[in-house]
Amino acid sequence: MKIGIVCYPSVGGSGIVATELGQVLARRGDEVHFISYDVPTRLAAHMEHFSFHHVDVPHYPLFRFPPYTLALASQIYTLAIQGDLDLIHAHYAIPHATSAHLARDMLMSRGKVLPVVTTLHGTDTDLVGQMPQYKPVVEYSLSCCDVVTAVSEYLKTITEEQFELGGKSIEVIYNPIDSETFSPRPKNDHHPCRTRIIVHVSNQRPVKRILDAVKVFDLIHTALPSKLLFVGDGPDRSLAEPCIERLGLNEHVEFVGKTANVHELIAGSDLLLSTSESESFGLTIAEAMSCEVPVVATSVGGVPEVLRDGIDGKLAPLGDIQAMAEAAIEILVSPECAQRMGQSGRRRVLETFNPDRIADQYKTVYEKVLERYRQKIIS
Ligand code: GMT
């Protein structure tokens, strides 16, 4: 099958998921065309059956905002006209579903069909997609897709409640986790006085509530020798830094920034802390589980579908600093509890978020859509 995948290459989890899916499909022999403005960050050096198509957005003095949506639609159209695409799979609705729909309409005028599948990742419908400047076009583009999928039951439910999709129901397909890259690292030091490493991985936007992470860490640090690693970068770092200074935590908090070895940093930690206000899935939570690292997370959005409270880690109410700190300390003081939670987390990832299994689910969706078009052509 010739599959076009459209996504953001580097910003956030949707691009990581699209890349992982594309690589699994290509490894299994499908022809995957990755279409974006940059090479995806987690792409393996070279892969057979996998090609990258750069979307070039020329600058023109009249345009204050270069129209990426149009350049992307033209790129999809051109590939389809060349016969390179059987279908297009857009990850993150804005603007990818709209560009895909536009390309499909252009192709239709040339007598060609291009089925469109869109995967919703969260903020595309429950945050940015709610903005009045985008909502009508997101709703229209989704209602025109052949299939819409969501990365959790939670996201399906809220999107169906908030958008009029013309009777279309959304299918849930969870995210794949690369359990070879995100694998456990042996922990030999169980000394009660050793420094525990707590890791927070995010793009540090307001939705991630990194100030809460600092406050939770402050309580943990009072009880146990510990260190907080912030992996990733984003606008709220400048808010967190004065708070860290005020709490006298400068020596115990490190901003690692964006890095390619996220897996090593997670696997080398004792606990992952997720303080998000909303999370449709929580990719970093599942990645920590895959590394046998226990997690303390806010019980928001799709997180309880990923992390089982008391089994793979602990869930706490959003903003409840005390509850998160207590949960973390309880895990950190007991190597047995940490190990038990870590191991069941990895088992869950291997069973539920296995990339081959997830790729099979997407393949079934693609095949159904293509079959529907074949039937239409015959009748
Ligand atoms: O939340 C982000 O930082 C980025 C965003 C994205 O689209 O890249 O993440 C969303 O998609 C991820 C992959 O499906 C999910 O794991 C995240 O939970 C989701 N983020 C939110 O819902 C806030």
Residues whose N, C-alpha, C, O or C-beta is under 5 A from the ligand:
A	BS01	GMT	V11 G12 G13 S14 G15 V17 H121 G122 T123 V151 N203 S278 E279 S280 F281 G282 L283
